[in-house]
Amino acid sequence: MQTSALIFAVIIFISANAPQINALLRRCYHCRSRGDLGSCRDPFLFNATDVEREPGVAAVPCASGWCGKVIEGGGTYAVDDYDLAIQRMCVQRGPDDNMDRCADTVFNYKKVHMCFCQGDLCNGSDSIMGAKQLPLLLFSTLVAMRLSALF
């Protein structure tokens, strides 16, 4: 009986994430902030519905499915965030090995820190792994444990 409860929890988890998994056209946050100006800076506290009301921030369709976040400036000698610029966008293609990652690189002839992620609106938070999925996973596990106790 514990097996059926576990299968039920997995079905709930997968079906709740189905819009993200089956989406043909994913979206990415699109915005740019410099220093304290704009709403694109970290921490990025918006979700898909907040973006509609926030000027300068948009959730745009992304044909490649790969989102990016670029952090310019703010090097080791920076005293404040005045020269720090954060840009979130859809990128034309992801890394060759199709792995989510962050690394120092050159973008538009500047040294930057860039992150790539694949998924609907994945470039919103610092975490590339879906922090949004954790509560659902915990809920599914609790439901499975409760059902196994009943049977």
C-alpha atoms as an extended CHARMM CRD file, in Angstrom:
* protein
*
       151  EXT
         1         1  MET       CA              0.0000000000        0.0000000000        0.0000000000  PROA      1               0.0000000000
         2         2  GLN       CA              2.9100000000        2.3670000000        0.5930000000  PROA      2               0.0000000000
         3         3  THR       CA              3.8670000000        1.9720000000       -3.0590000000  PROA      3               0.0000000000
         4         4  SER       CA              0.4740000000        3.2210000000       -4.2470000000  PROA      4               0.0000000000
         5         5  ALA       CA              0.7250000000        6.2670000000       -1.9560000000  PROA      5               0.0000000000
         6         6  LEU       CA              4.1690000000        7.0450000000       -3.3340000000  PROA      6               0.0000000000
         7         7  ILE       CA              2.9450000000        6.6980000000       -6.9170000000  PROA      7               0.0000000000
         8         8  PHE       CA              0.0440000000        9.0330000000       -6.0900000000  PROA      8               0.0000000000
         9         9  ALA       CA              2.4720000000       11.6490000000       -4.7140000000  PROA      9               0.0000000000
        10        10  VAL       CA              4.6420000000       11.4130000000       -7.8230000000  PROA      10              0.0000000000
        11        11  ILE       CA              1.5870000000       11.8480000000      -10.0630000000  PROA      11              0.0000000000
        12        12  ILE       CA              0.5500000000       14.9700000000       -8.1160000000  PROA      12              0.0000000000
        13        13  PHE       CA              4.0670000000       16.3950000000       -8.3930000000  PROA      13              0.0000000000
        14        14  ILE       CA              4.3520000000       15.7290000000      -12.1340000000  PROA      14              0.0000000000
        15        15  SER       CA              0.8660000000       16.9770000000      -12.9750000000  PROA      15              0.0000000000
        16        16  ALA       CA              1.4120000000       20.2030000000      -11.0390000000  PROA      16              0.0000000000
        17        17  ASN       CA              4.6120000000       20.8240000000      -13.0030000000  PROA      17              0.0000000000
        18        18  ALA       CA              3.0970000000       19.7850000000      -16.3380000000  PROA      18              0.0000000000
        19        19  PRO       CA              2.6580000000       23.3620000000      -17.6280000000  PROA      19              0.0000000000
        20        20  GLN       CA              6.3860000000       23.9170000000      -17.1360000000  PROA      20              0.0000000000
        21        21  ILE       CA              7.3960000000       20.5740000000      -18.5960000000  PROA      21              0.0000000000
        22        22  ASN       CA              5.0650000000       20.5300000000      -21.6100000000  PROA      22              0.0000000000
        23        23  ALA       CA              5.2360000000       24.1960000000      -22.5530000000  PROA      23              0.0000000000
        24        24  LEU       CA              6.2550000000       24.5520000000      -26.1740000000  PROA      24              0.0000000000
        25        25  LEU       CA              7.3230000000       28.1560000000      -25.7660000000  PROA      25              0.0000000000
        26        26  ARG       CA              8.9170000000       29.0970000000      -22.4820000000  PROA      26              0.0000000000
        27        27  ARG       CA              9.2210000000       32.6220000000      -21.1320000000  PROA      27              0.0000000000
        28        28  CYS       CA             12.1090000000       34.5540000000      -19.6350000000  PROA      28              0.0000000000
        29        29  TYR       CA             12.2160000000       37.6930000000      -17.5630000000  PROA      29              0.0000000000
        30        30  HSD       CA             13.4690000000       40.6360000000      -19.6050000000  PROA      30              0.0000000000
        31        31  CYS       CA             14.8030000000       43.7070000000      -17.7850000000  PROA      31              0.0000000000
        32        32  ARG       CA             17.9300000000       45.6960000000      -16.9670000000  PROA      32              0.0000000000
        33        33  SER       CA             18.9480000000       47.5730000000      -13.8350000000  PROA      33              0.0000000000
        34        34  ARG       CA             21.9580000000       49.6770000000      -13.0020000000  PROA      34              0.0000000000
        35        35  GLY       CA             22.7110000000       50.2090000000       -9.3140000000  PROA      35              0.0000000000
        36        36  ASP       CA             19.5790000000       51.0040000000       -7.3590000000  PROA      36              0.0000000000
        37        37  LEU       CA             17.6660000000       52.0050000000      -10.4910000000  PROA      37              0.0000000000
        38        38  GLY       CA             15.0710000000       49.6140000000      -11.8560000000  PROA      38              0.0000000000
        39        39  SER       CA             13.4700000000       46.4610000000      -10.5720000000  PROA      39              0.0000000000
        40        40  CYS       CA             15.7890000000       43.9430000000      -12.2080000000  PROA      40              0.0000000000
        41        41  ARG       CA             18.3940000000       43.8910000000       -9.4490000000  PROA      41              0.0000000000
        42        42  ASP       CA             18.8170000000       41.1200000000       -6.8930000000  PROA      42              0.0000000000
        43        43  PRO       CA             16.9520000000       40.0640000000       -4.9140000000  PROA      43              0.0000000000
        44        44  PHE       CA             14.4050000000       39.6400000000       -7.7070000000  PROA      44              0.0000000000
        45        45  LEU       CA             11.1030000000       39.2800000000       -5.8870000000  PROA      45              0.0000000000
        46        46  PHE       CA              8.6210000000       39.1480000000       -8.7580000000  PROA      46              0.0000000000
        47        47  ASN       CA              6.5460000000       36.3250000000      -10.1790000000  PROA      47              0.0000000000
        48        48  ALA       CA              4.6850000000       36.0770000000      -13.4980000000  PROA      48              0.0000000000
        49        49  THR       CA              1.6520000000       38.0400000000      -12.3030000000  PROA      49              0.0000000000
        50        50  ASP       CA              3.6680000000       40.8020000000      -10.6070000000  PROA      50              0.0000000000
        51        51  VAL       CA              5.5570000000       41.4980000000      -13.8180000000  PROA      51              0.0000000000
        52        52  GLU       CA              2.4370000000       42.7760000000      -15.5620000000  PROA      52              0.0000000000
        53        53  ARG       CA              2.2440000000       45.6670000000      -13.0950000000  PROA      53              0.0000000000
        54        54  GLU       CA              5.9690000000       46.4380000000      -12.8670000000  PROA      54              0.0000000000
        55        55  PRO       CA              7.3530000000       48.9540000000      -15.4020000000  PROA      55              0.0000000000
        56        56  GLY       CA             10.5820000000       47.8990000000      -17.0800000000  PROA      56              0.0000000000
        57        57  VAL       CA             10.1400000000       44.1960000000      -16.3340000000  PROA      57              0.0000000000
        58        58  ALA       CA              8.4790000000       41.7970000000      -18.7780000000  PROA      58              0.0000000000
        59        59  ALA       CA              7.9570000000       38.0740000000      -19.1940000000  PROA      59              0.0000000000
        60        60  VAL       CA              8.7990000000       37.5130000000      -22.8730000000  PROA      60              0.0000000000
        61        61  PRO       CA              8.3830000000       34.3230000000      -24.9380000000  PROA      61              0.0000000000
        62        62  CYS       CA             11.6960000000       32.5840000000      -25.5920000000  PROA      62              0.0000000000
        63        63  ALA       CA             11.9600000000       30.2730000000      -28.6030000000  PROA      63              0.0000000000
        64        64  SER       CA             15.2260000000       28.6720000000      -27.4620000000  PROA      64              0.0000000000
        65        65  GLY       CA             13.8860000000       27.9290000000      -23.9780000000  PROA      65              0.0000000000
        66        66  TRP       CA             17.1470000000       29.2540000000      -22.4670000000  PROA      66              0.0000000000
        67        67  CYS       CA             17.0980000000       32.2500000000      -20.1460000000  PROA      67              0.0000000000
        68        68  GLY       CA             20.0840000000       34.2510000000      -19.0150000000  PROA      68              0.0000000000
        69        69  LYS       CA             21.1570000000       36.6190000000      -16.2960000000  PROA      69              0.0000000000
        70        70  VAL       CA             24.1850000000       38.8650000000      -16.7370000000  PROA      70              0.0000000000
        71        71  ILE       CA             25.8720000000       40.7650000000      -13.9110000000  PROA      71              0.0000000000
        72        72  GLU       CA             28.2410000000       43.5250000000      -15.0370000000  PROA      72              0.0000000000
        73        73  GLY       CA             30.5340000000       45.5120000000      -12.7720000000  PROA      73              0.0000000000
        74        74  GLY       CA             30.6270000000       45.1140000000       -9.0310000000  PROA      74              0.0000000000
        75        75  GLY       CA             34.1050000000       43.6270000000       -9.1710000000  PROA      75              0.0000000000
        76        76  THR       CA             36.2910000000       42.8270000000       -6.1870000000  PROA      76              0.0000000000
        77        77  TYR       CA             37.3130000000       46.4740000000       -5.7580000000  PROA      77              0.0000000000
        78        78  ALA       CA             33.7830000000       47.9280000000       -5.9490000000  PROA      78              0.0000000000
        79        79  VAL       CA             32.8410000000       49.9770000000       -2.9010000000  PROA      79              0.0000000000
        80        80  ASP       CA             29.1220000000       50.1190000000       -3.7020000000  PROA      80              0.0000000000
        81        81  ASP       CA             26.6760000000       48.8400000000       -6.3060000000  PROA      81              0.0000000000
        82        82  TYR       CA             26.7530000000       52.0490000000       -8.3480000000  PROA      82              0.0000000000
        83        83  ASP       CA             28.3890000000       50.4020000000      -11.3670000000  PROA      83              0.0000000000
        84        84  LEU       CA             26.6040000000       47.0620000000      -10.9360000000  PROA      84              0.0000000000
        85        85  ALA       CA             24.2130000000       46.2560000000      -13.7680000000  PROA      85              0.0000000000
        86        86  ILE       CA             21.9330000000       43.2170000000      -13.8870000000  PROA      86              0.0000000000
        87        87  GLN       CA             20.2380000000       42.1250000000      -17.0740000000  PROA      87              0.0000000000
        88        88  ARG       CA             17.7660000000       39.2700000000      -17.4860000000  PROA      88              0.0000000000
        89        89  MET       CA             16.9300000000       38.0240000000      -20.9690000000  PROA      89              0.0000000000
        90        90  CYS       CA             16.2010000000       35.2150000000      -23.3900000000  PROA      90              0.0000000000
        91        91  VAL       CA             19.3630000000       33.8880000000      -25.0200000000  PROA      91              0.0000000000
        92        92  GLN       CA             19.4810000000       32.4730000000      -28.5390000000  PROA      92              0.0000000000
        93        93  ARG       CA             21.0970000000       29.2400000000      -27.4030000000  PROA      93              0.0000000000
        94        94  GLY       CA             22.3120000000       27.6680000000      -24.2120000000  PROA      94              0.0000000000
        95        95  PRO       CA             25.5770000000       25.9380000000      -23.3680000000  PROA      95              0.0000000000
        96        96  ASP       CA             26.7280000000       23.1720000000      -25.7030000000  PROA      96              0.0000000000
        97        97  ASP       CA             26.2230000000       20.5050000000      -23.0390000000  PROA      97              0.0000000000
        98        98  ASN       CA             22.6760000000       21.7260000000      -22.1850000000  PROA      98              0.0000000000
        99        99  MET       CA             23.5500000000       22.1400000000      -18.5020000000  PROA      99              0.0000000000
       100       100  ASP       CA             22.3250000000       25.0330000000      -16.3350000000  PROA      100             0.0000000000
       101       101  ARG       CA             25.2960000000       26.9810000000      -15.0030000000  PROA      101             0.0000000000
       102       102  CYS       CA             26.8310000000       30.2710000000      -13.9280000000  PROA      102             0.0000000000
       103       103  ALA       CA             30.3480000000       31.3720000000      -14.8720000000  PROA      103             0.0000000000
       104       104  ASP       CA             32.5590000000       34.3730000000      -15.5260000000  PROA      104             0.0000000000
       105       105  THR       CA             32.7080000000       35.0900000000      -19.2460000000  PROA      105             0.0000000000
       106       106  VAL       CA             32.9430000000       37.8390000000      -21.8780000000  PROA      106             0.0000000000
       107       107  PHE       CA             29.6310000000       39.2830000000      -23.1140000000  PROA      107             0.0000000000
       108       108  ASN       CA             29.4680000000       42.2690000000      -25.4890000000  PROA      108             0.0000000000
       109       109  TYR       CA             33.2360000000       42.7330000000      -25.0690000000  PROA      109             0.0000000000
       110       110  LYS       CA             32.9620000000       43.0400000000      -21.2640000000  PROA      110             0.0000000000
       111       111  LYS       CA             33.9190000000       40.6460000000      -18.4680000000  PROA      111             0.0000000000
       112       112  VAL       CA             30.6780000000       39.6090000000      -16.7660000000  PROA      112             0.0000000000
       113       113  HSD       CA             29.1970000000       36.8930000000      -14.5810000000  PROA      113             0.0000000000
       114       114  MET       CA             26.5360000000       35.0560000000      -16.6090000000  PROA      114             0.0000000000
       115       115  CYS       CA             24.0090000000       32.3950000000      -15.6980000000  PROA      115             0.0000000000
       116       116  PHE       CA             22.0740000000       30.1450000000      -18.0850000000  PROA      116             0.0000000000
       117       117  CYS       CA             18.9720000000       28.1870000000      -17.1810000000  PROA      117             0.0000000000
       118       118  GLN       CA             16.3300000000       26.3070000000      -19.0940000000  PROA      118             0.0000000000
       119       119  GLY       CA             12.7370000000       26.5760000000      -17.9630000000  PROA      119             0.0000000000
       120       120  ASP       CA              9.7790000000       28.8990000000      -17.7670000000  PROA      120             0.0000000000
       121       121  LEU       CA             10.8220000000       32.1520000000      -16.0250000000  PROA      121             0.0000000000
       122       122  CYS       CA             13.8620000000       30.4300000000      -14.5090000000  PROA      122             0.0000000000
       123       123  ASN       CA             16.0570000000       33.5620000000      -14.6040000000  PROA      123             0.0000000000
       124       124  GLY       CA             14.1670000000       35.2810000000      -11.8210000000  PROA      124             0.0000000000
       125       125  SER       CA             15.9350000000       34.0110000000       -8.7290000000  PROA      125             0.0000000000
       126       126  ASP       CA             19.4980000000       33.2870000000       -7.7090000000  PROA      126             0.0000000000
       127       127  SER       CA             18.7100000000       29.6050000000       -7.6010000000  PROA      127             0.0000000000
       128       128  ILE       CA             18.7020000000       27.8230000000      -10.9320000000  PROA      128             0.0000000000
       129       129  MET       CA             17.0640000000       24.7300000000       -9.4400000000  PROA      129             0.0000000000
       130       130  GLY       CA             13.3740000000       25.3780000000       -9.0360000000  PROA      130             0.0000000000
       131       131  ALA       CA             12.9680000000       26.7390000000       -5.5340000000  PROA      131             0.0000000000
       132       132  LYS       CA              9.2870000000       27.1040000000       -6.4710000000  PROA      132             0.0000000000
       133       133  GLN       CA              9.0020000000       23.3090000000       -6.7340000000  PROA      133             0.0000000000
       134       134  LEU       CA             10.2690000000       22.5770000000       -3.2210000000  PROA      134             0.0000000000
       135       135  PRO       CA              6.9770000000       23.3220000000       -1.3800000000  PROA      135             0.0000000000
       136       136  LEU       CA              5.0700000000       21.1370000000       -3.8370000000  PROA      136             0.0000000000
       137       137  LEU       CA              7.5570000000       18.3020000000       -3.3990000000  PROA      137             0.0000000000
       138       138  LEU       CA              7.2310000000       18.5430000000        0.3890000000  PROA      138             0.0000000000
       139       139  PHE       CA              3.4350000000       18.6190000000        0.1340000000  PROA      139             0.0000000000
       140       140  SER       CA              3.4250000000       15.5510000000       -2.1300000000  PROA      140             0.0000000000
       141       141  THR       CA              5.6780000000       13.6940000000        0.2930000000  PROA      141             0.0000000000
       142       142  LEU       CA              3.4510000000       14.5560000000        3.2490000000  PROA      142             0.0000000000
       143       143  VAL       CA              0.3520000000       13.3880000000        1.3520000000  PROA      143             0.0000000000
       144       144  ALA       CA              2.0930000000       10.1070000000        0.4940000000  PROA      144             0.0000000000
       145       145  MET       CA              3.1040000000        9.5670000000        4.1270000000  PROA      145             0.0000000000
       146       146  ARG       CA             -0.4290000000       10.3010000000        5.3350000000  PROA      146             0.0000000000
       147       147  LEU       CA             -1.9720000000        7.9470000000        2.7820000000  PROA      147             0.0000000000
       148       148  SER       CA              0.4630000000        5.1760000000        3.6520000000  PROA      148             0.0000000000
       149       149  ALA       CA             -0.5180000000        5.5510000000        7.3140000000  PROA      149             0.0000000000
       150       150  LEU       CA             -4.1840000000        5.1150000000        6.3970000000  PROA      150             0.0000000000
       151       151  PHE       CA             -3.6530000000        1.9360000000        4.4070000000  PROA      151             0.0000000000
